[in-house]
Amino acid sequence: MNARTLGFSFALLACLCSASIATAQPSSSRVEVGGQASFLHLSDFETTPAGFGGRVSFDLTRWAALEAEADFFPKDDAIFPPSDLTPPLGIIYRRTRANALFGAKLGWRSDRFGLFGKVRPGFTRLSDGGVECAGEVCALVLLARPEYRTEFALDLGGVFEFYPSARTVARFDLGDTMIRHRSSAPPCWGSSCTSHNLTSRIGVGLRF
């Protein structure tokens, strides 16, 4: 995650904190609907696509909830920088990504703050946006087009929540999204492998 992304995240949290009321009361609301900005650091390519999404959460108790989330990343490119060949050759696989996760959030909550752990299995789907070549010999290179499949994903991590009022939530997630790759596409090209990808989200929500 770059410095601009971190700065935006902390600035948004600071604005939410400054807007909080000093006498927030406990809420009996059990359903939460929210939106977030998402950042997925792809360990195989050292890139961090940014996306957006939404979530729905239902409280079973004060310390346990079930939640579902969907995210869309409009630019999730796999970039292979120019190689050591002479002349150099670089390849970019243009892609978009959609994620869907469903799972549990468990932890501790006060009237103003909450700390939770999360376990959320789900799926991720890449869509092919084309292949680009950078280098003088591109016209002589036959590039294989990827064939993407829906892959299994598992999101493990932690959640920090701040409650500016009884019905509003500011939330920051940090975790590891593990993806089981089986597609005929990078990074595995037909052989199964699992990647670990640092994922962060910052969002807001309303409780009903």
C-alpha positions as CSV (number, residue, x, y, z in Angstrom):
1,M,0.0,0.0,0.0
2,N,1.5,3.4,-1.0
3,A,1.8,6.5,1.1
4,R,-1.1,8.2,-0.7
5,T,-3.5,5.3,0.1
6,L,-2.4,5.3,3.8
7,G,-2.9,9.1,4.0
8,F,-6.4,8.9,2.6
9,S,-7.3,6.1,5.0
10,F,-6.1,7.9,8.1
11,A,-7.6,11.2,7.0
12,L,-11.0,9.6,6.5
13,L,-10.9,8.0,10.0
14,A,-9.8,11.3,11.5
15,C,-12.9,13.0,10.0
16,L,-15.2,10.4,11.3
17,C,-13.7,10.6,14.8
18,S,-14.0,14.4,14.8
19,A,-17.7,14.1,13.9
20,S,-18.5,11.7,16.8
21,I,-20.8,12.7,19.6
22,A,-19.7,12.6,23.2
23,T,-22.8,10.9,24.5
24,A,-23.2,7.9,22.2
25,Q,-25.6,5.4,23.7
26,P,-25.7,1.6,23.2
27,S,-27.8,0.6,20.2
28,S,-30.2,-2.3,20.0
29,S,-29.7,-2.4,16.2
30,R,-28.6,-5.7,14.8
31,V,-28.3,-5.1,11.0
32,E,-25.5,-3.1,9.5
33,V,-25.1,-2.0,5.9
34,G,-21.9,-0.3,4.7
35,G,-19.6,0.5,1.9
36,Q,-15.8,0.5,1.7
37,A,-12.7,1.2,-0.3
38,S,-10.6,-2.0,-0.7
39,F,-6.9,-2.5,-1.4
40,L,-5.5,-5.9,-2.4
41,H,-1.7,-6.2,-2.5
42,L,-0.9,-9.0,-5.0
43,S,2.2,-10.8,-3.6
44,D,3.0,-12.4,-7.0
45,F,3.2,-9.1,-8.9
46,E,4.0,-6.5,-6.2
47,T,1.0,-4.3,-7.2
48,T,-1.9,-3.0,-5.1
49,P,-5.1,-2.7,-7.0
50,A,-7.8,-0.4,-5.5
51,G,-11.5,-1.3,-5.5
52,F,-14.8,-0.6,-3.9
53,G,-17.6,-2.6,-2.4
54,G,-20.3,-3.1,0.1
55,R,-21.2,-5.3,3.1
56,V,-24.2,-6.5,5.2
57,S,-23.7,-7.7,8.7
58,F,-26.1,-9.3,11.2
59,D,-25.3,-9.4,14.9
60,L,-25.9,-12.7,16.6
61,T,-24.7,-11.3,20.0
62,R,-22.8,-8.2,21.1
63,W,-19.5,-10.0,20.3
64,A,-20.4,-12.2,17.3
65,A,-21.8,-11.4,13.8
66,L,-22.4,-12.9,10.4
67,E,-21.5,-10.8,7.4
68,A,-21.4,-10.9,3.6
69,E,-19.2,-8.7,1.4
70,A,-18.6,-8.0,-2.3
71,D,-15.8,-6.0,-3.9
72,F,-15.0,-5.0,-7.4
73,F,-11.5,-4.0,-8.6
74,P,-11.7,-2.3,-12.0
75,K,-7.9,-2.5,-12.6
76,D,-6.2,-5.7,-11.3
77,D,-3.3,-6.0,-13.8
78,A,-0.6,-8.6,-13.7
79,I,2.6,-6.8,-14.7
80,F,5.8,-8.6,-15.7
81,P,8.5,-5.9,-16.0
82,P,11.0,-5.9,-18.9
83,S,13.2,-9.0,-18.7
84,D,17.0,-9.3,-19.0
85,L,16.6,-10.3,-22.6
86,T,18.2,-8.3,-25.4
87,P,16.2,-6.4,-26.4
88,P,14.0,-6.4,-23.2
89,L,10.5,-7.7,-23.2
90,G,7.7,-6.9,-20.8
91,I,4.1,-8.2,-20.6
92,I,1.0,-6.8,-18.9
93,Y,-2.2,-8.8,-18.5
94,R,-5.1,-6.4,-18.2
95,R,-7.8,-7.7,-15.8
96,T,-10.7,-6.8,-13.6
97,R,-11.6,-8.7,-10.3
98,A,-14.8,-9.4,-8.4
99,N,-14.7,-10.9,-4.9
100,A,-17.5,-12.3,-2.7
101,L,-16.9,-13.3,0.9
102,F,-19.2,-14.8,3.6
103,G,-18.3,-15.5,7.2
104,A,-18.1,-14.7,10.9
105,K,-16.7,-11.8,12.9
106,L,-15.9,-12.5,16.6
107,G,-14.5,-10.3,19.3
108,W,-15.1,-7.5,21.8
109,R,-17.3,-4.4,21.6
110,S,-17.8,-1.4,23.9
111,D,-20.2,1.5,23.3
112,R,-17.5,3.4,21.3
113,F,-15.0,0.8,20.0
114,G,-14.8,-2.8,18.8
115,L,-12.0,-5.2,18.1
116,F,-12.7,-8.4,16.2
117,G,-11.2,-11.3,14.3
118,K,-12.7,-12.5,11.0
119,V,-12.9,-15.8,9.1
120,R,-14.6,-15.4,5.7
121,P,-14.4,-18.0,2.9
122,G,-15.6,-17.0,-0.6
123,F,-14.7,-16.7,-4.2
124,T,-12.8,-14.4,-6.5
125,R,-13.2,-14.0,-10.3
126,L,-10.9,-12.4,-12.8
127,S,-12.0,-11.2,-16.2
128,D,-9.6,-10.9,-19.2
129,G,-9.1,-7.3,-20.4
130,G,-6.4,-8.1,-23.0
131,V,-2.6,-8.7,-23.1
132,E,0.0,-6.0,-23.8
133,C,3.6,-6.3,-24.8
134,A,6.4,-3.7,-24.2
135,G,9.6,-4.1,-26.2
136,E,11.1,-4.0,-29.6
137,V,10.4,-7.7,-30.4
138,C,6.7,-7.7,-29.5
139,A,5.7,-8.2,-33.1
140,L,7.6,-11.5,-33.1
141,V,6.2,-12.9,-29.9
142,L,3.1,-15.1,-29.7
143,L,1.5,-14.3,-26.3
144,A,-0.8,-16.9,-24.8
145,R,-4.2,-15.6,-23.7
146,P,-5.2,-16.5,-20.1
147,E,-8.3,-18.5,-19.3
148,Y,-9.7,-17.5,-15.9
149,R,-11.8,-19.6,-13.6
150,T,-13.7,-18.7,-10.4
151,E,-11.2,-19.4,-7.6
152,F,-11.7,-20.2,-3.9
153,A,-10.6,-17.4,-1.5
154,L,-10.2,-17.2,2.3
155,D,-10.0,-13.9,4.2
156,L,-8.4,-14.1,7.6
157,G,-7.6,-11.0,9.7
158,G,-8.7,-8.4,12.2
159,V,-11.3,-5.5,12.3
160,F,-11.2,-2.3,14.2
161,E,-14.5,-0.4,14.6
162,F,-15.3,3.0,15.9
163,Y,-18.9,4.1,16.7
164,P,-19.4,7.9,16.3
165,S,-23.0,7.5,17.3
166,A,-25.5,4.7,18.1
167,R,-26.2,4.1,14.5
168,T,-23.0,4.9,12.6
169,V,-19.8,2.8,12.2
170,A,-16.3,3.5,11.0
171,R,-14.4,0.4,10.2
172,F,-10.8,-0.6,9.3
173,D,-9.9,-4.2,8.2
174,L,-6.5,-5.7,7.7
175,G,-5.9,-9.3,6.8
176,D,-4.5,-12.0,4.5
177,T,-6.7,-13.0,1.5
178,M,-5.5,-16.5,0.4
179,I,-6.4,-17.4,-3.2
180,R,-6.2,-20.9,-4.6
181,H,-5.3,-20.5,-8.2
182,R,-6.3,-23.1,-10.8
183,S,-6.7,-21.0,-13.9
184,S,-4.6,-21.2,-17.1
185,A,-3.2,-17.8,-16.3
186,P,-0.5,-16.1,-14.2
187,P,0.7,-16.7,-11.6
188,C,0.4,-20.5,-12.0
189,W,-0.5,-21.2,-15.7
190,G,-2.6,-24.4,-15.1
191,S,-0.8,-25.8,-12.1
192,S,-2.5,-25.2,-8.7
193,C,-0.9,-22.8,-6.3
194,T,-2.0,-20.6,-3.4
195,S,-1.1,-16.9,-3.0
196,H,-1.2,-14.8,0.2
197,N,-2.3,-11.2,-0.4
198,L,-2.3,-8.4,2.2
199,T,-5.7,-6.8,2.1
200,S,-7.0,-3.6,3.8
201,R,-10.3,-1.9,3.7
202,I,-11.7,1.3,5.2
203,G,-15.4,2.0,5.3
204,V,-18.4,3.4,7.0
205,G,-21.8,1.8,7.8
206,L,-25.3,2.5,9.2
207,R,-27.0,0.3,11.8
208,F,-30.8,-0.5,11.6
